[in-house]
């Protein structure tokens, strides 16, 4: 018998799941947790009924090839949950899989609470998920403060629990690895295609800035390095060139003036805007959080070497612009707050589940 079942489908979800499980066990040490667990969760005193790695598939063709296996795994997980009868199932991120799992459990008469943590980006696309989620879920826990508003017109209880990066950056203690150096940090992304499309232009711009100001030392981040090492670089950077993603939020929390870029082909731009109707005032998450430009951003056809260089030169040389940018970073920090997301999520879960 178990009390709660936690399901994760990717490494970031496994990390969030491990922190959540720790917070749950801290509040109730006798809690019995079952899980679809990755390596981080498997370190904890819980029962890993399924390995998360079985759900990890990258690329459209790989998904097609693995589809029969994924379907089998889906029904095995669902049937195991129905057999175990936990008081609640907590699905973390991975919405394509987890929202279908919640819907299938409800259809099969599951009586426990259905909870989802890390809201899908319904504010950007797939708004049709909102009524479906409201019909299926009992509780939604979000990592961005603007997300509950997307569900305000529905009966689904939706709570912002804080963002895990806020406390992570707040607790970071720099060791001064780059002390006394004027660092120009490049954060090209973590995926191969991201790096191939963004790094050449970012590096060309960095070299032009270095020619203009030889005191600049160019340092390129490796996403595979330990978090502490990348945070050391973020904190020390006088200026950063970053590919759009979670890293821009981390740079804002570190108060680092940043230029954001994202190389995307014209066809992909057309598909995103015309077919998927993704038309946002901002695409960089740091800007989205406060609904204003904190970091200049260059996407698709607007991302050229010259445009990036001119923006980077301005942010490197104009103290007034740097101050405006860093004030915006402070607004991002204030909007996210300093709540420990895992602990707050655990409290919300316990308040919604009868034990």
C-alpha positions as CSV (number, residue, x, y, z in Angstrom):
1,X,0.0,0.0,0.0
2,X,1.1,3.6,-0.7
3,X,-0.3,7.0,0.1
4,X,0.9,9.0,-2.9
5,X,2.1,8.2,-6.4
6,X,4.5,10.6,-8.1
7,X,5.1,10.3,-11.9
8,X,8.0,12.0,-13.8
9,X,9.0,11.7,-17.4
10,X,12.2,13.7,-17.9
11,X,15.4,14.7,-16.0
12,X,14.0,18.1,-14.9
13,X,10.8,16.4,-13.6
14,X,12.9,13.9,-11.8
15,X,14.8,16.7,-10.0
16,X,11.5,18.5,-9.1
17,X,10.1,15.1,-8.0
18,X,13.0,14.4,-5.7
19,X,12.7,17.8,-4.1
20,X,9.0,17.4,-3.7
21,X,9.3,13.9,-2.2
22,X,11.9,15.2,0.3
23,X,9.6,18.1,1.3
24,X,6.6,15.7,1.7
25,X,8.7,13.2,3.8
26,X,10.0,16.1,5.9
27,X,6.5,17.0,6.8
28,X,5.3,13.4,7.2
29,X,8.2,11.0,7.7
30,X,5.9,7.9,7.6
31,X,4.4,8.8,4.2
32,X,4.5,5.9,1.7
33,X,5.3,7.1,-1.8
34,X,5.3,5.1,-5.0
35,X,6.7,6.5,-8.3
36,X,7.7,6.6,-11.9
37,X,11.2,7.6,-10.8
38,X,14.5,8.8,-12.3
39,X,17.9,8.6,-10.7
40,X,17.4,11.5,-8.3
41,X,14.1,10.1,-6.9
42,X,15.5,6.6,-6.6
43,X,18.0,7.9,-4.0
44,X,15.0,8.5,-1.6
45,X,13.0,6.2,0.6
46,X,10.2,5.6,-1.8
47,X,9.1,2.7,-4.1
48,X,10.1,3.1,-7.7
49,X,7.6,1.0,-9.5
50,X,8.8,2.1,-13.0
51,X,12.0,3.7,-14.2
52,X,11.5,7.2,-15.7
53,X,14.0,6.4,-18.4
54,X,11.5,4.1,-20.2
55,X,9.5,7.3,-21.1
56,X,12.4,9.3,-22.5
57,X,12.2,9.6,-26.3
58,X,13.7,12.4,-28.4
59,X,12.7,13.3,-31.9
60,X,9.6,12.8,-34.0
61,X,10.8,9.6,-35.7
62,X,12.0,8.1,-32.4
63,X,8.6,8.7,-30.9
64,X,7.0,6.9,-33.9
65,X,9.3,3.9,-33.5
66,X,8.9,3.8,-29.7
67,X,5.1,4.3,-29.8
68,X,4.0,0.7,-29.1
69,X,6.4,0.5,-26.1
70,X,5.2,3.9,-24.8
71,X,1.6,2.8,-25.1
72,X,2.3,-0.4,-23.2
73,X,4.1,1.6,-20.5
74,X,1.2,4.1,-20.3
75,X,-1.3,1.3,-19.5
76,X,1.0,-0.5,-17.1
77,X,1.5,2.7,-15.1
78,X,-2.2,3.5,-15.2
79,X,-3.2,-0.1,-14.1
80,X,-0.6,-0.1,-11.3
81,X,-2.1,3.2,-10.0
82,X,-5.6,1.7,-10.1
83,X,-4.3,-1.3,-8.3
84,X,-2.5,0.6,-5.6
85,X,-5.3,3.1,-5.0
86,X,-3.2,6.0,-3.6
87,X,-4.9,9.0,-2.1
88,X,-3.4,11.2,-4.8
89,X,-1.4,11.0,-8.0
90,X,1.0,13.8,-8.6
91,X,2.2,14.2,-12.2
92,X,5.2,16.5,-12.8
93,X,5.5,18.3,-16.1
94,X,5.6,16.1,-19.2
95,X,2.1,17.2,-20.1
96,X,1.6,15.2,-23.3
97,X,1.8,12.0,-21.3
98,X,0.6,13.0,-17.9
99,X,-2.6,14.9,-18.9
100,X,-3.6,11.8,-20.9
101,X,-2.8,9.6,-17.8
102,X,-4.9,11.8,-15.5
103,X,-7.8,11.7,-18.0
104,X,-7.6,7.9,-18.4
105,X,-7.4,7.4,-14.6
106,X,-10.5,9.5,-14.1
107,X,-12.4,7.6,-16.9
108,X,-11.5,4.4,-15.1
109,X,-13.1,5.6,-11.9
110,X,-9.9,6.5,-9.9
111,X,-11.2,8.0,-6.6
112,X,-8.0,9.8,-5.4
113,X,-6.9,13.3,-6.2
114,X,-5.3,14.1,-9.5
115,X,-2.6,16.8,-9.1
116,X,-0.4,18.3,-11.8
117,X,2.8,20.2,-10.9
118,X,4.4,22.6,-13.5
119,X,1.7,23.9,-15.7
120,X,2.0,23.4,-19.5
121,X,2.5,26.6,-21.5
122,X,-1.2,27.2,-22.2
123,X,-0.4,31.0,-22.1
124,X,1.6,30.5,-25.3
125,X,-0.2,27.7,-27.2
126,X,-2.6,24.8,-26.9
127,X,-5.2,26.9,-24.9
128,X,-7.6,24.1,-25.6
129,X,-5.9,22.2,-22.8
130,X,-7.4,24.6,-20.2
131,X,-11.0,23.3,-20.1
132,X,-9.7,19.7,-20.4
133,X,-7.4,20.2,-17.4
134,X,-10.3,21.9,-15.4
135,X,-12.5,18.8,-16.0
136,X,-9.9,16.3,-15.1
137,X,-7.6,17.7,-12.4
138,X,-8.2,18.4,-8.7
139,X,-5.2,20.7,-8.2
140,X,-2.7,22.5,-10.4
141,X,0.6,23.8,-9.0
142,X,2.5,26.4,-11.1
143,X,6.1,27.7,-11.2
144,X,5.2,31.1,-12.7
145,X,3.1,33.7,-10.9
146,X,1.1,34.7,-14.0
147,X,-0.1,31.1,-14.7
148,X,-3.0,30.9,-12.2
149,X,-4.7,33.7,-14.1
150,X,-5.0,31.4,-17.1
151,X,-7.3,29.2,-15.1
152,X,-9.1,31.9,-13.1
153,X,-12.3,31.4,-15.2
154,X,-12.4,27.6,-14.4
155,X,-13.2,25.8,-11.2
156,X,-9.7,24.2,-11.1
157,X,-7.8,25.2,-7.9
158,X,-4.5,26.7,-9.2
159,X,-1.7,27.9,-7.0
160,X,1.6,29.5,-7.6
161,X,4.1,27.7,-5.3
162,X,7.2,29.7,-6.2
163,X,10.0,28.9,-8.7
164,X,12.7,26.5,-7.7
165,X,15.4,28.7,-9.3
166,X,14.6,31.6,-6.9
167,X,15.8,29.7,-3.8
168,X,18.6,28.0,-5.8
169,X,20.1,31.3,-6.9
170,X,19.5,32.9,-3.5
171,X,21.4,30.1,-1.7
172,X,24.3,30.2,-4.2
173,X,27.6,31.2,-2.6
174,X,30.1,32.4,-5.2
175,X,33.7,31.4,-4.8
176,X,35.2,34.3,-6.8
177,X,36.6,32.1,-9.6
178,X,36.6,35.0,-12.1
179,X,37.5,37.7,-9.5
180,X,39.1,40.8,-11.1
181,X,38.2,39.8,-14.7
182,X,35.8,41.5,-17.1
183,X,33.8,38.5,-18.2
184,X,31.8,38.2,-21.4
185,X,29.7,35.0,-20.9
186,X,28.2,33.0,-23.7
187,X,25.4,30.6,-22.9
188,X,24.6,28.9,-26.2
189,X,22.1,26.3,-24.9
190,X,22.1,22.6,-24.1
191,X,20.9,20.9,-27.3
192,X,23.2,20.2,-30.2
193,X,20.9,22.1,-32.7
194,X,20.6,25.1,-30.4
195,X,24.4,25.3,-30.1
196,X,25.0,24.9,-33.8
197,X,22.5,27.6,-34.7
198,X,23.3,30.2,-32.1
199,X,26.9,29.9,-31.0
200,X,28.7,30.9,-34.2
201,X,26.9,34.3,-34.3
202,X,27.2,34.8,-30.5
203,X,30.9,34.0,-30.7
204,X,31.4,36.4,-33.7
205,X,29.7,39.2,-31.7
206,X,31.8,38.4,-28.6
207,X,35.0,38.7,-30.6
208,X,33.9,42.0,-32.1
209,X,33.2,43.3,-28.5
210,X,36.6,42.0,-27.4
211,X,38.3,43.9,-30.3
212,X,36.5,47.0,-29.1
213,X,37.4,46.4,-25.5
214,X,40.4,44.0,-25.1
215,X,39.8,43.7,-21.4
216,X,36.9,41.4,-22.1
217,X,37.6,37.8,-21.4
218,X,35.2,35.5,-23.4
219,X,34.0,32.4,-21.5
220,X,31.6,29.9,-23.0
221,X,29.2,28.0,-20.7
222,X,28.9,24.2,-20.9
223,X,25.4,23.2,-19.9
224,X,26.7,19.8,-18.8
225,X,28.9,21.5,-16.2
226,X,27.8,21.4,-12.5
227,X,25.2,24.1,-11.7
228,X,27.6,25.8,-9.3
229,X,30.2,26.3,-12.1
230,X,27.6,27.8,-14.4
231,X,26.3,30.0,-11.6
232,X,29.8,31.2,-11.0
233,X,30.0,32.3,-14.6
234,X,26.6,33.9,-14.5
235,X,27.3,35.9,-11.4
236,X,30.7,37.1,-12.7
237,X,29.6,38.1,-16.2
238,X,29.7,41.8,-17.0
239,X,27.6,40.9,-20.0
240,X,26.0,37.7,-21.2
241,X,24.9,36.5,-24.7
242,X,22.3,33.7,-24.1
243,X,20.2,31.4,-26.2
244,X,16.5,31.7,-25.0
245,X,15.5,29.2,-22.3
246,X,15.6,28.7,-18.6
247,X,19.1,30.2,-18.5
248,X,17.7,33.7,-19.2
249,X,15.6,33.4,-16.0
250,X,18.8,32.4,-14.0
251,X,20.7,35.3,-15.5
252,X,18.0,37.7,-14.4
253,X,18.1,36.3,-10.9
254,X,21.9,36.8,-10.9
255,X,21.3,40.4,-12.0
256,X,23.4,39.9,-15.2
257,X,22.7,42.2,-18.2
258,X,22.0,39.9,-21.0
259,X,21.1,39.8,-24.8
260,X,18.8,36.9,-25.7
261,X,18.7,35.2,-29.0
262,X,17.1,32.2,-30.6
263,X,17.9,31.0,-34.1
264,X,14.8,29.7,-35.8
265,X,14.3,29.1,-39.6
266,X,11.8,31.2,-41.5
267,X,9.6,28.1,-42.1
268,X,9.6,27.3,-38.4
269,X,8.7,30.9,-37.7
270,X,5.8,30.7,-40.2
271,X,4.5,27.5,-38.7
272,X,4.7,28.8,-35.1
273,X,3.0,32.0,-35.9
274,X,0.5,31.1,-38.6
275,X,-0.4,27.5,-37.7
276,X,0.1,27.2,-34.0
277,X,-0.8,30.9,-33.4
278,X,2.1,31.6,-31.1
279,X,2.2,35.3,-31.2
280,X,3.5,36.7,-27.9
281,X,4.7,40.2,-27.0
282,X,7.9,38.5,-25.6
283,X,9.5,35.1,-26.0
284,X,12.3,35.3,-23.4
285,X,10.9,33.9,-20.2
286,X,12.5,36.7,-18.1
287,X,10.6,39.2,-20.1
288,X,7.4,37.2,-20.0
289,X,7.4,37.0,-16.2
290,X,7.2,40.8,-15.8
291,X,5.5,41.5,-19.2
292,X,8.2,44.0,-20.3
293,X,11.6,44.0,-21.9
294,X,14.2,43.3,-19.3
295,X,16.6,41.7,-21.8
296,X,16.7,42.7,-25.5
297,X,15.7,39.6,-27.5
298,X,16.3,38.6,-31.1
299,X,14.4,35.7,-32.6
300,X,14.3,34.2,-36.1
301,X,14.9,36.6,-38.9
302,X,15.6,39.4,-36.4
303,X,18.6,37.5,-35.1
304,X,21.5,38.7,-37.1
305,X,25.1,39.3,-36.2
306,X,24.8,43.1,-36.7
307,X,21.6,43.4,-34.6
308,X,23.1,41.3,-31.8
309,X,26.4,43.3,-31.9
310,X,24.7,46.7,-31.7
311,X,22.5,45.7,-28.8
312,X,25.4,44.1,-27.0
313,X,27.6,47.1,-27.5
314,X,25.0,49.4,-26.1
315,X,24.4,47.2,-23.0
316,X,28.2,46.9,-22.5
317,X,29.0,50.6,-22.8
318,X,25.9,52.6,-21.7
319,X,25.7,52.7,-17.9
320,X,22.2,54.0,-18.0
321,X,21.0,51.0,-20.1
322,X,22.8,48.6,-17.8
323,X,21.0,50.2,-14.8
324,X,17.6,49.9,-16.5
325,X,18.3,46.3,-17.3
326,X,19.4,45.4,-13.7
327,X,16.3,47.2,-12.3
328,X,14.3,44.9,-14.5
329,X,16.2,41.9,-13.2
330,X,15.1,43.1,-9.7
331,X,11.5,43.1,-10.8
332,X,11.8,39.5,-12.1
333,X,13.2,38.5,-8.7
334,X,10.4,40.3,-6.9
335,X,7.7,38.7,-9.1
336,X,9.0,35.2,-8.5
337,X,9.5,35.8,-4.7
338,X,11.6,33.6,-2.5
339,X,9.2,30.8,-1.6
340,X,10.7,27.3,-1.5
341,X,8.6,25.8,-4.3
342,X,8.9,22.1,-3.1
343,X,7.9,22.9,0.5
344,X,5.0,25.1,-0.6
345,X,3.8,22.5,-3.1
346,X,4.0,19.8,-0.3
347,X,1.8,22.0,1.9
348,X,-0.7,22.6,-0.8
349,X,-0.9,18.8,-1.5
350,X,-1.4,17.9,2.1
351,X,-4.2,20.6,2.4
352,X,-6.0,19.1,-0.6
353,X,-5.7,15.4,0.3
354,X,-7.5,13.7,3.2
355,X,-5.2,11.5,5.3
